[in-house]
């Protein structure tokens, strides 16, 4: 059976086009068929058929004309268009558009007998209704294929026939070949995933079954966000009346995706771009959303709860992390929490301690609620519970697309399930390496049954082999068991580049000053400020970098969560997920490793801190497309030296 893109007939309503789609699907293995998804019109073919054995191809149009039209105009129908006029215009437009390319043309007339077509002057090969059976269709198509070609030429045809696969130059951080004739395109695998289960119409969803789900697990730089962006664009084009929501885990990524969507030609209306927390605040039911508690006040509230755990020597951060886990897991009662697997939670706790922690979390939540406040970890749980009340009417969406889904908590997915229409579609892209990281989490633990609904992307197209191999070497050296959700990158055939650099300093002040000088020099030598991304573990250092660079670069430096063109972006490691840039500096690494060494009392806590460091730095390293510089104060740990030294 042929591969056909998309895998369902998207937007085809005429029975003639649907019949042809099914005939194309029945072509044997070794054939690829594309349905045209660009603007409709007489100048556009409907299907593009390629035979992989010799890369020959055929543009196949479909006519809806009735057999009676081929017999001549009716007696009083003098104004009728002559038979074949529209088809001749289509063929003429195709010859002009594909003039220099080796592709054949033909038109199928599913309603017209071949005998009536043979007597017409159509200026293009035409097939009649006798061919609309698999046994007749395949040999007819095979006899019409154009001359043998090559993959590079096929890419040129694909650019014209599938403009939805073209990647604007600024949307990729990998090295570009300036003199190339063909623009950057989605890979065939990326396009296949882009167009899988794409039909969110009521008819299409009934065909696919209730509540569609598609998960793309991919390595860093495999094009997951690109697929999501192009998918949102196609959904908006084909389903302009449907409600589509794109959710992210942080503001910088949301800003970046929205900017790129506009660059692709996407319209503002019809697609909402929000962080999950922003969505909760925007759609809070029947009342003003709670104010988010200030950091200082939250610490004071946590300190009040901490007094009951002096014997266990727990610190405020332990309570904060445990409360966040309790709220985001959405445990319905104390027993569920007490019995839950706590692998990777950072400290051991028996049943008695867990009961007290549960009571403290409930008291903390009650204190905030009485004050009309919430913290970020409570928003999803509170919204879910409010929507569970009688009479609640959550907004309904036909499709929800989630980027960096590995960071979404179970209560977040509970909210998403409530807002999907009964036949809605959930599209997730994720890199579990950056999120789950041996902490006992999995898609199943998130409440998602992804078996049979997930696909993998193992190749990175963002970065160079040298950068990805260094990042993976660092990650793999610091983890033990293999997680089935983790996608191991394939590096053969990747773009080559310079080895990533590790720069060492005596003090944090020297480190910061050197990064500022390097960034300033990069721009002074003609580097594009947009191609530079500076990441730092410490939020105060992020602020200082922005201030110093604005002084030296005439204001051309911003925090990544701000929408700005032509500026160096600076971001904390916590908010860098999903970003990318040709040149990336990663600083503040000593602070991360220092936390591991400081936690000497509990082996589980040390392991948890090490895993968090590994996740953050692997994510940060793989933001780079062409050049990666890592800075460290003091003596680097062996794992960092082995990967980058």
Order of alpha helices (4+ residues) and beta strands (2+ residues): beta-alpha-beta-beta-beta-alpha-alpha-beta-alpha-beta-alpha-alpha-alpha-alpha-beta-alpha-beta-alpha-beta-alpha-beta-alpha-alpha-alpha-alpha-beta-alpha-beta-alpha-beta-beta-alpha-beta-alpha-beta-alpha-beta-beta-beta-alpha-alpha-beta-alpha
